[in-house]
Amino acid sequence: MAGAPELREVRFLSDYRDPPIPPGKKSIAFSVAFQSADRTLTDEDAAALRARVIDALKRDFGAELRG
């Protein structure tokens, strides 16, 4: 699983399907929390874990990160 074992929580925030989202697409917002049992994660650690989650969503679902 992307982000494992440091991925501690995924929380669904919203599902939006109206304009400006194109027909047949939806915007899903969620938050993730990372934590290591061994050490304090750095900003760089968290960024790398976040990138792994985003890459997995792109690969598995064709997701796109909105700005």
C-alpha positions as CSV (number, residue, x, y, z in Angstrom):
1,M,0.0,0.0,0.0
2,A,1.3,3.5,-0.9
3,G,2.4,5.3,2.2
4,A,2.5,2.2,4.4
5,P,3.5,1.6,7.2
6,E,3.7,5.3,8.0
7,L,0.2,6.0,6.7
8,R,-2.0,6.2,9.8
9,E,-5.2,7.8,8.7
10,V,-7.1,8.8,5.6
11,R,-10.1,11.0,6.1
12,F,-12.7,11.7,3.4
13,L,-13.6,15.4,3.1
14,S,-15.7,16.0,0.0
15,D,-16.9,14.8,-3.3
16,Y,-17.7,17.5,-5.9
17,R,-19.1,16.9,-9.4
18,D,-20.4,20.3,-10.5
19,P,-18.7,22.9,-12.8
20,P,-15.9,23.7,-13.3
21,I,-15.3,19.9,-12.9
22,P,-15.7,18.3,-16.4
23,P,-18.6,16.0,-17.1
24,G,-17.8,12.4,-16.1
25,K,-15.2,13.5,-13.6
26,K,-15.3,14.3,-9.9
27,S,-13.2,16.1,-7.4
28,I,-12.5,14.2,-4.2
29,A,-10.8,15.8,-1.3
30,F,-9.3,13.9,1.6
31,S,-6.6,14.3,4.2
32,V,-3.9,11.9,5.1
33,A,-1.9,11.6,8.3
34,F,1.6,10.0,8.5
35,Q,3.4,8.8,11.6
36,S,6.5,6.7,12.2
37,A,6.8,4.4,15.3
38,D,10.6,4.9,15.2
39,R,11.2,8.6,14.7
40,T,9.9,12.0,13.9
41,L,9.2,12.4,10.2
42,T,10.8,15.3,8.5
43,D,9.0,17.6,6.0
44,E,11.0,15.7,3.3
45,D,9.7,12.4,4.6
46,A,6.1,13.5,4.5
47,A,6.5,15.0,1.0
48,A,8.0,11.7,-0.2
49,L,5.1,9.7,1.4
50,R,2.6,12.1,-0.1
51,A,4.2,11.7,-3.6
52,R,3.9,7.9,-3.2
53,V,0.2,8.2,-2.4
54,I,-0.4,10.5,-5.4
55,D,1.5,8.2,-7.7
56,A,-0.5,5.2,-6.6
57,L,-3.8,7.1,-7.2
58,K,-2.6,8.2,-10.7
59,R,-1.5,4.6,-11.5
60,D,-4.5,2.8,-10.1
61,F,-7.4,5.3,-10.9
62,G,-6.1,7.7,-13.4
63,A,-6.4,10.5,-10.8
64,E,-5.0,14.0,-11.4
65,L,-3.9,16.3,-8.7
66,R,-5.7,19.7,-9.0
67,G,-3.9,22.9,-8.1
